[in-house]
Amino acid sequence: MPLYSVRLLNRCSGEGQPKRVPLYEEGIVLVHARTHDGAKIKAKRIVARREIPCKNSCGSMVHWRVAEVYESVELFEDEFANGKVKDGAQVYWRYIRSSNPGKRLKREGTMNALF
């Protein structure tokens, strides 16, 4: 069965979380599925099982929930042969049409600045 990487957006809610500018986490999970749609459904189901309230770094109770499933990318079988992941295996990619892709990616930014 093909292996897919699926991009999901999770939203944080709970004590002390601002309503106007909520906190989101983008993640990529790997799943085996027969189709792209099947991969998205399976990934959402798997991530939803992890939706358990927990304390954040400030000690407040928060809850992460799947807000959206963006896309799935079918991965190359030869990079995941015999159930093993090869060093350097590509688990996600996207095409970007832009005259300045570096600037665009920088503008999109990341939330890793929190750590």
Protein Blocks (a to p, Z undefined) as FASTA:
>chain_A
ZZdddddddddedehiafklccddddddddddfbfklmmmmmmmmmmmmmccdddfkopa
cddddfbdfbdcdddfklmgghiacehiafbdcddddfblmlmmmmnopaklmZZ
